[in-house]
Amino acid sequence: MGTASMTYYIETNLICLAILSILKTQYSIRGNRTSSSIISYSHIITVSTILCISDMVAGVLRGQQKPFIHVLQEISNIVFDISLTL
């Protein structure tokens, strides 16, 4: 990935993270915290946040040639896959 496209990729993920955190904050402020709908919604937002972060890490590390980067990419991919099953 070129520098411009990498910057765009990171900015897009950061905007998504900001929107997700705003949604979680706004929804958790309202209503009873023990409500099953709030717990489900909070769970969905948390999983989406994990997916977004792991996707951003994998995107940043893609194409790097250092030996330890491969391990970080695998960890990021594992976190992404596990998050999909939550």
N, C-alpha and C positions, 0 to 999 in steps of 0.2 A: 504494500500500500504506500502511496506517496504521502508526503507530509500534509498536503492540503486535505486529502481524503481521510487521513488519520485524525486530523483536527476536527473535521466534520463528524466523524464517527464518535469521537470522545464527547464532543459538544452535544450531539443528539442523545447519547446515553445519559449525560449529566442532566439534561433537560427532563428526560424521562424520570430520572431519580428524584428530581425536584418536584415534579408533578405527583409522583407516587407518595412522597413524604407529605405533601400538602393534603392530598386526599385522605391519607391515613390519619393525619392530625385532625382534620375537619370532621371526619366521620366518628373518630373516637371521642371527640368533645361532646357530641350529641348523644342523647339517650343513655340507656342503662348499659353499663360495660359487660354485664353478664348475658346480655341478649345473644342468642345463637347467631343472629344475622350479623351483629357487630363482630363476633368472634370469627365467623366465616369470612367476612369482608376483610378483616385484619389479616387473616391467614393468606388470603389471595394477594393482598398488597405486599405482605412480607415475602412470599414466594416470588412475586413479580420483581421485587427489588433484588433478591438474590440472583434471579435470572439475568437481570440487567447488568449487575455488577460483574458476574462471571463472564457474560458475553463481552463486556468492555475489556476485561483483563485479557481474555483470549484474543480479542481483536488487536490490542496493543502489542501483545507478545508474538503475534503471527509474523513469521518471516525472520525472526531473530535467530542468530546462529550460535549464541553462547550455549555451553553445555547444560547449565542449570535451567535455562529458559524452557527447554522441552518438558522438564518435570513440572514447572509452574503451569504450562499449557495443559498438561494432563490433569493436574489438580483442578484447574479451572473447568475443564470439560467434565470431570467427574462431578463437581459441584453442580454444574448446569444440568447434567443428566439426573442426578438425585433430586434436584429441585423440581424437575418435571414430574416426578412421581409423588410428590407431597400433596 
